[in-house]
């Protein structure tokens, strides 16, 4: 799908023309190199801008106007892409071809008014306490999702990397954020962040361009910076293992693997196919051997963050099966290193990825996310991606597998079984693992599929 891009000086405006949908979608992305002390502010800003503005001061007024605009949908989000924090605002509304004249313009003006006309009095955001409480609850609730929480605790151990920061921010930072401080940060985002805007649908590009010229109130010219790859971790001769303790019904096991010396092709393609083979589905190596054959875990999967130069393996296990599971996971990694992977698994994993690529063109945001990836990291178009995944050989997979090494392991175990904290290191020999014992866990019907993928 072709992208028509315009450098507007202060921002880039991208048009994706298609008549596949009756709606028009707009995605505005503010992004900058991530800083830990800004994360809480960005999350709070994401919430407060959509809560009200100077034209619609209450939730009721916003709802009434949204309904007048044929139930326009507006949302916001924060994601991290390598070194960058992306603060995004999205809208989707019915094309005026199916409503009435000038509704495209009215819808975009309403959407942009939420970004550029916030409720501010005497240089400060007003009524921020409600959103601060909401964000506090979101941060606090992370402990309730033991899968996310265990991954977060592992990432915290890797100091001074963007992925080690809590993506929701810190509770202690919230108390110190005033309406004035948040408004000053808002002005900084508007004037300093790099901005890419995507508009998708059946529309006149010249008309949409004129709307943004008039109503997108950013005029600060910016130098583009898109070096977002996070430096590699130095492989460890001795893997570090951490123990965390909470009240849990099942232990969590997370392994962080470093990726070293990937080529550009391996980063975009081969490592993703490798991860799918390793732990991407119920037919993957880890699922088949660690869960199905041995019953050591309730679920297990892997996910790659290629622009972070890491791969994660996470599993839910009984405490007695933690050490046998680690030993078997290491063996699975070694088997792929030695080429012990079937052609059938390679093809089924490849087909899963190809189906996902094709499915991404079935939704507006799927298409926009693909376009954003092309802009930020130079991703290929759909046909090129399909062709490149199709030509990966077994030899390519074995070669990239040798660039994957376990760096850090974390277990989240039941609080009642807590003992004196100690961080262990081992080089993978039987001296560390020989004490592991325990009968295989019963096969459980619970399973978590679909690990986070780039």
N, C-alpha and C positions, 0 to 999 in steps of 0.2 A: 504494500500500500504506500503510495507516494506521500511525502511530507513536503509542504511548501513553507519554507522558513523565511522570516523577516527579522533582520537585526534592527530593533527600534532604539538602539543606543543604550537605554536604561534596562532593557529586557529583550528577550527573544520571543517572537510570536510564531507559533507553528500551526499550520492548518492541515487537517487530515480530512479530505473530502470523501464522503461515502453516502450512499443512499440506502444502506442496510438497515438504518434505524429511523424511527419517527421522532427521535429526540435529538437534541444538540447537547453535547457534553463539553464542559470547560474545566481544565485542570491548571491551577496556578501554583507553581512551585517556587518557594523561597529557600535557597540553600546556601550554606556556608560551612567552612571547616568546623567540625564539632569541638566545643569546649565544655568541659564537665560542669563548670559553674553557670552555664547558660541553659542547661537541659531543662531544669525545673521551670524557668521563665518561658521557654518555648512551649512547653506543655500547657502552661497556664494561659499563654497567649492564644493557643489553638482553641481553647474552650471559650475564653471571654469574648473573642471577636464575633462568634456566632450566637452569643447569648442575647445581645441587643445592640442597638446603635442609636444615634441621635434622631433618626427618623422614626424608628420603631423601638420605643423604650421598654416595652414589656413583651413577654413571651406571647401573650394573646395577640398583640398587634402584629408580631412577626408571622404568626400562624394565619391570621386573616389575610395578610398580603400574599403569603405563599399560596393560599387557596385561590386568591384572585388571579394569580399567575399560573393557573391550571396545575396546582400542586407541584410547584417547583421543588426539587430536592437539593439541599445544600449540606455539605459535610466538610470535615477537616481531619487532618491526620499528621502524624510525625513518623518518619522512618529514617533509618540510617543507611547510607550507601557508601561503604568504605569509610573514608575520612569525613564525609559530608553528612550534616543533619538537614533533612528535607522537611520543611514545614509547608504543607500543601492544603489548598482549599479547592473543593470540587463542587460543581453544580451540574444538574441534568434537568432539562426542561423540554416540554413538547414544542416541536418546531412550529413556527407560526403558519406553516402551510396547512396545519391541521387545527389551528385556533383562529387567530385574527391578526390583522396587519399590525406590524411594529411590536409584536409580543417578544420577538427575539431580543430586540434592543431593550425593552423594559425589563426582561428577565436578567440580562447581563448587568444592567445598571443596578438593579436590586442586589444582585450577588456582590458586585464590587463595592456597593455602599457599606456592606457588612465589614469589608476589609479596610476601607479608607475613611469611614465616618463613624468611628466608635464612640461609645458614651464616655466622654471625657469632660471633666469640669476642673478649671483652674490647674491645668497641666497634670491631671491624674485620672486614671481609670476609676470609675465609681462602681460601687457594689461588686467588689471582687471576692468578698468573703464566701459567697455561695460556691464559686468555682474553685476557690482554694480548698474548701471542705471536700468538694467532689474529687479533686486531684489527690488530696490526702488519703481518701478512702481507696482510690485506685492503687496508690503506692502500697498501702497497708494490705490490700487484698492479694498482693503478689504471693504472700506466704500460703494462701489457700490453694494455689495451683502449684503442686509440688514439682511438676515437670519444669515449669518456667523458673521456679524458685531455685531448684538445684542447678540449672544452667546459669542463672544469674550469679549464684555463689561461686561457681567455677570461674566464670569470666572475671569476677572481682579479684581472683588470685593472680591474674595476668596484669600486672601493673602497667599503667601509662599507655594503654592501648584504647582506642575509641570504643571497642566492643566490651571493655571492662566496666564502662559506665552504666549505671542503671538507666535504661531508656526512658523511664517515667520521671526521673529526677529524685530528689531527696526530701524527706519530710522536714528535716531540720532547716532546709533552705526556704520552705514555704512561709514560715513564721516571719522571716526577715524581708519578704517581698512586699513592698508597699504599692499602692496605686500609682504613685509618682514614679517609682523605680521601674515598674512594669511599662509605663507609658514611654519613658526614656528608652527602654530596650526596644519597644515597638517601633519607635522612630529610627532606631539603629538598624533594625531588620529591613524596614522599608527602603532606607537609603543605601545600605551597604550590601545586603544579600544579593547574590546572583539570582536571576529570575528567568525561568522558562515557562511559557504559557502554551497550552495545547488546546485547540478547539477542533472538535470532531463532529461531523454531521453533514447534512445537505444544506449548504448556505452559500451566500455570495462572499468570498474572501475580502473583496474591497469594502463591503459594508461593515463586516465585522472588524476589519482593520481600523476603520474610521471611528467605530465605537470605542475601541481600546485607546486610540489616540486621544480621545476627549475625556474618557472616564477612568483610565488606569493612571492613577496619580503618582507616578514615579518618574523623575527626570534626571536622576543621578547616573551619569555614564559610568560603566564598570568594566574593568579588565577581566576577561574570562580566565578562570583557573579551574581545571578539571582533572588534576592529578589526585585521584581519590584512592589509589591502592595503598593499603596499610602495610608497612614493612614487615617482613617475615620474622617469625620467632626463630631463635637459634635452636636447632635440634638438641635434645638432651641425651646424654649417655645414660643418665639415671633419671627415670621418670619420677616426678613428685606426685605423691598421693595425699589428698586432704580428706578429713572426716568432718562432716557437719551433722548436727543433731537437732531434730524437731520431733514433734508428735506425728508420726506417719504410720499408715496402715501397711505400706510396702516401702522398702528401701529404694532409693534412686541412685543409679550409677551413670555418671557422665564422663566420657573420655574426650579430651581435646587433642586433636592431631594437628601438627604443623604441616604446612605445604611449602616446599622449598624448591626454588629454581624452576617454577612453571614457565613454559613458553606461553605466548599470547594465545595460541590455538588451544593448548592444554587448559588454560584458565577459562576460556569461553566454552570449551566443548568436552574434552576428554575427561577432566576431573569430575564433571557433572554426570557423565555416563558411568564413571567409576563409582561414584557415590550411590547412584541408583542400583547398580549391581551389588554393592556392598550391603546397603540397608534401606533401600527405597520402597520395598513392597513385601508382600507375603511370600514372594518367590525368591527374595534376595538371599545372599549368602548368610548374613547374620541371623535373619529370621528363621531360615531353614535349619541352621545348625545349632544356634544357641537356644532358640525357643522350641522349635518343633522336635528336633532330634533329642536334645538333652533336657528340655523343660526347665532350664535354669531361670527363665524370666517370663514375665507376663506380656511384655512388648519390648521390641528393640528396633531402632531405626538409625539412620545416619542422614546428615544434611551438610552440604558444603556451602561455605561462604568464601567464594573464590577471591573476592576483592579484599577480604580480611586475611587471606592466606591461611585459613583454618578449615578443618572438617570436624564435626561433632558427632559422636555416637552417644545415644542416650537410651536407657533401659530401666524398667521397673522390675525389681528382683526381691526375693526373700533374702534376708541378711545372710543366712548360711550358704547362699549360692553366689555371693558377690565374688569371692576369689576364683571359684571354678569358671564363672562367667568371664572374668577378666582374662583368665588363661586361655579360654576358648576363643575370645575375640581376637587376642593376639595371634592365635593360630590361624584364624580366618584371614587376617591381614597378610600373614606369611604365605598362605596358600595362594592368594591372588598374586603375590610377588613371584611365586614359582609357576604361575600360569595355570593353576588348578581352578579353572572356571569354565563352565560349559558354554558351547556356542549357543545353545538354546536360551540360557539365561542372558547372555549378551544381547541376543535379538529381542527377547521380550522386554528387557530394560530399555533398549533403544526405542522400541515401539511405544512404550509408555511416554518417553520424552517427546517423541514426534507427535503423539496424540495431544499432549499438553500444549505444544507449540501451535498446533492447528486450532485447538479450542480457544486459545487466547485471542483469536480473531473473531470470536462469536459475541464478545461483549465490548461495549465502548471503553471501559477502563482497562480491559485486557489489551486493546489496541494502543491506548494512550501509554500504558506502562511499557509496552514494547518500544514505542516511539521515544519515551524518556530515556530508556536504556541505550537506544541508538545515539541520542544526543550526549549523554553523560559518559558512556564508556565505549562508544563506537561499535555497538552490537550490529550484527548483520541483519538484513531483512529476513522475512520468514523463509523464503525459498532457499537462501544461502544457508540459513541455520539448518534446515532440513537436510540439505545436501552435505553439509559438513558433519553433522551427526551420523549420517548414513555411511560415510567413508571411514569412520574410526574402526581400526582393526583390533584384534585380540592383543597383538604385539604392542599397540599404542596404549592399551589399558594396563598391561603388565609394566610398561615403561613408566607410566605416570604413578603407578602404585608404589614404586620405589622412592617416590618423592613425598610419600605420606609417612609420618612417624608420630607415634604417641608421645605427647609432651607432658600432659597433666591429667590426673584422674581425681575425681571427687565423688564421694559417697555421701548421701543424705540418709541418715539412719534414725531409728526410733529413739526418742529422747530418754526413754526408760533404760535403754541399753548403753547410755553414754558412759564413756570411761575417760581416763586422763587423755587429754588431747595430745596427739602426736602426728607429725607429718612424716610420712615414710618415703624413702626413695629406693628404687630397685632397678636393676638393669635387665630384668626379664628372665633371669635364670631360675632354676628350680629352688635355689636357696630361699627365695621369697615366697614362692607359691606352693611349695611341697606340703605345707601344713594345711592347705585348703581341703576341706572335706564336706560331706553333707549329701543327703540323697537329693535327686532332682526334684524340683518343685512340680506339683501337679499342673497339667496344662490348663490354663485359665482362658475363658472365652474373651476376656478383655484384651483389647489391642489398640494401639495408637498408630495410625498410618498418616502419611502425608507430612513428613518432617519439613521444616521451613526450607524453602529453596529460593535461590536467587532467580 
